[in-house]
Amino acid sequence: MLDVKFIRDNLELVKKSTKEKGYKIACAQIRTDNIASISLHNKLGFETNGYVYKNRKDSKVVIYLKTLF
């Protein structure tokens, strides 16, 4: 079973680290059937325009972005 708190805490650390290094945007490519990841990214404030495309592995994916200002 996934430890959601562990994942959320680690994503927060990644966001903090990338912001400290001067990155302005965080980007995640998420398969459309990965409902848990989509939900987590939404809760963390990531946004998407909902455009679905196929990646190199022929999986349907959506790009999620979050500004780090």
N, C-alpha and C positions, 0 to 999 in steps of 0.2 A: 504494500500500500504506500502511496506517495505521502510524504510528510510536507504538507502545504506550507506550514510555518517555516520549515527549513528552506524550501524553495523561495518563498517570498523574502526571507531574510537575506538569502544569497543574491537574489536579484537586486535588492536594495544596495548591497555592497558593490555590486557591479555598476549600478547607476552612479553611486558616489565616486567610485574609482575613475570611471570614464569622465565624469564631470571635472574631477580634479586634474585630469590629464588634458583638459581643454576640448573634449568632444562636445558637440552641440546637440547631436541627435543620436538616439539609440534606435536600432532597427532590428526587427525580428521577422523572419519568414516562417509562417506557421501553416501546417497542413490544415485544410478545412475540416477534416474529420477529427482533429485534435481539440475536442471541446474543452478539456481541462486547461490546456495552454491558452486557448483563446479567452476563457473566463479569467484566468490569472492575469493575463496582459491587460484586459479591460479593467480589472480591479486596480492595477498599478498605473492606470492612466494612459496606456498606449491607445493610439487611435488608428483607424484604417478607413480608406475610402470604399472598402468592400469589393474592390476589383479582384476577381479570381483569375489566376493564370496557372498554367502547368509548368513545373520546373523541369530540370534535366532528367529527373527520375520519373517523369510523367505523373507526378502527384499534383493534385489541385492545392494551391497555396494562396495565402493572402499575406500582404506585407503590413506589419504594425510598426508605427513610429511613435516616439516620445521625445519631446524637446527636453533638454537637461538644464535649462537656465535656472 
